[in-house]
Amino acid sequence: MQRHALHCLVAAALAAGASAQTTLVANTTNNNGLTAGTPALFFDLTAGANTLTITHLTTASNRTPGATFDIEVSTFVGTCLGGPVASGPGSSPTGWTVLGVATGTQGAVANGTSLSIDIPDITVPAGQTVGVALRYLQGGARYFGTGSAPPVVFSDSELTLTTGDSRSAPFTATGTWFQSRGLHGEITYVVGGAGGVGSAYCGPAVANSTGSSATIRGTGSAVAANNNLTLVAESLPLNAFGFFLTSQTQGNIAQPGGSQGVLCLGGSIGRYVGAGQIKNSGATGSFDLALDLTQTPTPTGLVSVAAGETWNFQGWYRDAVGGVATSNFTDGLSVAFQ
């Protein structure tokens, strides 16, 4: 492997691809709303046999088409549903964790569905329930439900959504509380938590120009037939091009081809350098790639990953030390496929 090979390949780089994801659709219409204060919509997420990571959702607000609005995303261990207004989990900040604020964009219809919103990741452990609150910081919430019907349940083989409640003054014992008021939109998730697929090895990696050691992790599933594995490289220099490598053999080769790092692969090494597979770390210092396990690169062509096989992965990326162009590696990730 030569250092300049990476430098030549990056000329064909494209933007980072999206992770492999599954979408659970909730209410497809909305018939009600709440505009007082900064209202919140509450619902429960329950995972089946696998830990899930919620990455995106759609919802509805009373904003005009194309207008933006911010929602504060908070989580609660266990169910967050129940009232009346002076009681229940939504009547107090106790037990809640604020994950952050996400910006949504209203879709083409006023009071209708938003575009997909990239929210702070919510991890739902296998077999457990996590309550979620969406607090609308601009405009009002739109949802489905009138009267006092019980929450509605939507589910697939991995995730159950129980939706939900609304409050005009969330996390206080004042204002108004309504049930059921259901999410209008959909929940998008990947199977697995942060670092939930595979085992790290050959680390920590040699520190890069940021002073940090780059890491690799996997999300999705280690079941080969699911074809749902995403690799994530993090703690990279900003705006650095790179790609992922793979092999069924592990290794430990210092500074291959003049690199600053350690190659954690041996044997026949494949490179993810096809269309859309060369990545850029951008402003976050990270990039990801959703793998097609039926198109796994090797020096002699593409192969399918099979149950019972173990494959190893590593990220390779450009860097500069003292103004001199070089490259470096993440640590390694080993995945035993089922």
N, C-alpha and C positions, 0 to 999 in steps of 0.2 A: 504494500500500500504506500503510495507516494503522497506527500503533503500537497503537491500542486494539483493532484486529482480532485481534491475537494474544491480548490480555488476555481478550477475549470467548470465543475458541475454547477456551481452556484449561479452562473450566468443564466441558467434556465429556471431559476427558482420561481415558485408561485406562492401565493398567500397560503397561510396555514389552513388546513382543512378542519371541518367540524368533527367532533367525536361521534361515534356510533351511539344512537339514542333511541329510546322508545317513548311514545306519547300516549297518555291516557286522557281521553276526551271526557269533559264533564258536561254541564248544561250548555246546550248549543244556542239557547236564547236567553235574554234577560228581560224582566218585566217590572223591575223595581229599582230603587236606588236610595242612597243616603248621602246628603251633602253637608250636614251640620258639622262644624269643627273639622277635625282630621279623622274621619271615620276609618274603621278597620273591619276587615273581613277575616273570620276565623274558620279554620278547617283542620281536620286530622288526616295524617298520612300514616298508613300501616304497611310495613314490608312483610312479604311472605318469607320464603326460605332463604333469601339472599339479602344482604345489605344493599341498599340503594342510595344513589346520590342524585338529588333533584338539582337540575342545572338551569332550566328555563321554565317559564310559564306564560300563558296569556290570560288576560283578565279584561274587564271593561270599566270605563270611567265615563263621566259626562263631558269629557273634553271634545272639542271639535276635531274633525278629521285631520290627521297629521300633527296635532298638538302633542307636546310631551307632558309627562307628569311623573313625579317621583313617588315610589312606594318604599316604606321602611319594612324590612323583612325580619321577623322575630320568631323564635322557636321555643317550645315548651316540652318538657319530658312527660309523655302521657297525653291523654286527651285534653284539649283546651276548650271544649265545648261546655256550655251550661250557663244558667243564670239563676235568678233574675239579675237586674242591673247591679245590685249591691253585693253580689256574690259570684262565685264561679271563677275559673282561672283568668278570664279576660278582665276582671274587675280590679286587678292589682298588678303591679310590675313584678311582684314576687315570683320567682321561678322562671322568668322569661330571660332569654338571651337575644340581644339585638345583633343580628348578623351583618347588617349594613343597609344601605339605600341603593335601590336600582332605579334606573330611568326607563320608563315605558313610552311608547309612541302610539297614539290612538290610530286605529286603522282607517279605512275609507269611509266608515259610517259613524256619525255622531252617536254617542251612547252605545256603540257596538264594541266589537272585539279589538283588542290591541294587537300590534305586531308582537312577535315573540320577544320576551324580556329575559335578558341574561341576569339572573338573580344570584346573590351569594349562595354557594353550594350548600344544600341541606342534606345531611347524612341521616338516613333512616335505618337503624340497625335491624338485622334480620329478626323477624318475629315481634318487633316492637312498634309502638305508636309514638309519633312526634306531632305535637300541635304546632300550627303555623298561623301567624297573624300578619296580614298585609295592611299596613296603615297608609292611607292615601294622603300624601302631604300637599298635593294640589288637586283641586277639583273634588268630585265625589265618586263614591264607589257605585258601580252598577252590578246587579246580581239577579238571580232567579229566586223568587219566593215571595209569598204574601201570607198573612195570617200567622198561625202558630203550628204549622206542620212539623213533624220531626225531621232531622237532617236526612239528606239523601245520600245513597252510597253508589259509587262508581268503582269498578275494579277490573283488573286483568290478572294474568297469572302471577304477577310479581307485586303489584301495588294496589292498595285499597284507599280510595279517597272518600272521607265522610265529611259532607259539607252541608251547612255550617251555620255560623252565627254572624251577626254584625253588631257593632257598638259605635255610637256617635262620639263617645269620650273614652276610647280604649285605655285600659290599665288604670282606670279610676272607677269609683263606685257611684258615679253620677252619669247624667246623660240618658240614653235609651239603649235597650238591648232587644234584639229581635232573633227569633228562631222559627223556621229555618230560612236562612238567606244563603243561597248556594253560589259557589264560584261559577261564573260564566267564562268558559275558556278551557284550557287544557294544561296538564302537567307533563313536563318532559324530564326523563331520568335516564341514567345509565346504571347497569347492575354492577355493584361493587362500591366500596368507599374509597377515599383517598389512599392510594397505595395498597388497595385491597386485593390486587391480583399479582401473584408472583412474589419472589423473594429477592431482596437486594444482595449483592455480593461484590467483591473486588473494590470495596470502598474504604474510606472516602476517596473520591477522585482527587487528582492533583488540582489545587486551587487555580482558578483562572484569573484574568485581569481585574475582576471585581473583588478578589480576595476570598471568594467563596468556592466551594466544591460543587460542581454541577451534579444533579441527581436525575435518575430516571425512575418512573413509577408506572404501574399499569392500572387501568380501570376497565370495568366490564365483566367479562366472564372467562374462566379458564376451561370452560366446556368447549371443545373444538367445534362441535356441531352448531353451537350458537353463533359462531363467527362474529363475536362481539368483544374485541379487545382493542383498547386505545392506549398508545404509549404517550407519556408526557415527560418532556425534558424541562428542568427548571434550574434556577440559579445560574443562568447563562449571562454573558455580556449582552447588553442591549443591541438590537438591530444586527444580530449575528446570524449568518446563514449556517445551516447544518442539515443533517439527515440521520436516520436510524440505520443501524447495522444488525444483523442477526446471524446466528450459527447454532448448531446443536452441540458444539464443543466450547467449553470455557477455556480461557487463556489468561495470561498476565505478562504482557510485553510492554516494557517501558519505552516511551518515545519512538514509536514506529514511524518511519518516514520523516523524522525530525519533529514530530508532534511534542507538545509539552506534557501530554498525559500518558495514561496507561491503557492499552488495548486489552479489554477483558474477554475477548473472543479468540478462538483458535479454529483450526480445521478449515472447512469450507465456509467462507464468510459472504453473506449476501448483503446487498445495499439497496435500501429503499430510495431509489433515485428516478423513479418513473414520473409520469406527469402528475403534478400536484404534490409530490412526495418530498421535494426539497423545501425546507421550511425557513422561516425567519423569526427570530425571537422577539422582534418588535420592541414596544415600550414596556412589556411585562417581563422580559428576560426569560421567556419560555415558549415552547412550541409543542404541538401534539400531532399525532397521526392515528387515525382510525384504520386498523389493519384489515385487509381482506385475507383471511387465513387460507383461502383457496388459491391465493396468488403470492406465495411467500418466495422472495428472491433467493437464489443460490447462484454460484458461479456458472452453473450449467443450465440454468433456466428456472422457471417458476414451478413450485410444488405446493401441495396441500398439506396442512398440518393435520395430524391424526391423533386421536385419543391414545394416550400412553406415551406420547413423545414429549421430550423436554426441549424447549427452545430458549435460547439466551439472546438478550437484546441490549444494545448500548447506543447512546447518542454521540455523534461526532460533529463538532462545530468549529467555525472560524473564531480566531481571537487574535489579539496583538499584544506583544510584550515589548516594552521599551520602544514602541513605534514600529516594530518588526512583525510582519504578518506571520502567524503560525496557526495551529489548531490544537484542540484539546478534546477530552472525552468526559462523558458522565461516568458514574459507576455502572455496574451491570445489573440486569434484571433477569432472573431465571423463572420461567413459567412451565410447570408440569401440567400438560393438558390432559383433561379427562375425556 
